[in-house]
Amino acid sequence: MAVAACHKNGITGFHDAGIDRETITLYEEMKAKDKMKIRLYGMLTGWDKELLNEWYKKGPMIDPDNLVTIRSVKLNCDGALGSRGAWLLESYTDRPGHFGHETLPMKFVEETALNGLQYGFQVCSHAIGDRANREVLDHYESAFAELPQLATNHRFRIEHAQHLHPDDIPRFAQLQVIPAMQAIHMSSDRSWAIDRLGEQRIKEGAYMWQSLLKSGIPIVNGTDVPVEPLNPIASLYASVTRKTLQGTPDGGYEPAERMTREQALKSYTLDAAYGAFEEDIKGSITIGKLADFTIYDRDIMKVPEKELLNTGIAMTIFDGKIVYTKGD
């Protein structure tokens, strides 16, 4: 059902952020039964140290069929902004004295980063608050400094990178840490996030897409389903408008940080592929790459902004075969 829903929404590949033993077994069974009709880039859950140690010993699984690849680890480093669990440098505007919290020891971030470099695993850390983002960057940087010969093409990521201190924005490019940011969160959260952070912190450090892109680091865009809608058009719309899905406010929130349509499309395709070491096989319609692509019912590069959310899927092709046609 999930695979069919992906095809219906024009999705042929997924980054699954945090898989456990049961999920790995399920994926292996699906592949063996020829039911894996979507390409999965799996991140081992950082909550299971025994599982991580097992995988460190055997090394990454780069699937020759490009269906289920496991070469990364997902760490959850703080909570969410809505519940005031995101870890902040300064207290919440609407709860003075409260800073949120880390959800695992920061020492474990550095330990995992060192293991990742040594054993060939990318590390992807969930960090929403500016304190969490700074801490993760600090511990990544320490690991890179300790093992510089292994850190030349690490492609470590921070998942969400939602609220940053201005001083930390250029550090992503300096350290070549990829921000994996779901633009749709700005649409869903911005109207109340200002209560949590206040106007200055929102303007200087929240959802800083254009600032990060200009600094020289790509952004991996995504849906963050099931928290947000499965259809990528919703996040694409947020990326280029900085508006809610209801089309408010006029001009968008902090419009200087919106992406161009070309940047937004690239963040969802070639840059997302780069964030999984897969740019040579995915991310563009190119001879020699996998024949996975989506045909929309209108040109998303030219359609008027107000019509963008009405974009539908005409056809989805996976591995050179039509897997969804509008009306199916």
Beta strands, then each sheet from edge to edge (+ up, - down):
strand 1: 13-19
strand 2: 39-45
strand 3: 68-76
strand 4: 122-127
strand 5: 157-160
strand 6: 178-180
strand 7: 293-296
strand 8: 313-318
strand 9: 321-325
sheet 1: 1+ 2+ 3+ 4+ 5+ 6+
sheet 2: 7+ 8- 9+
end
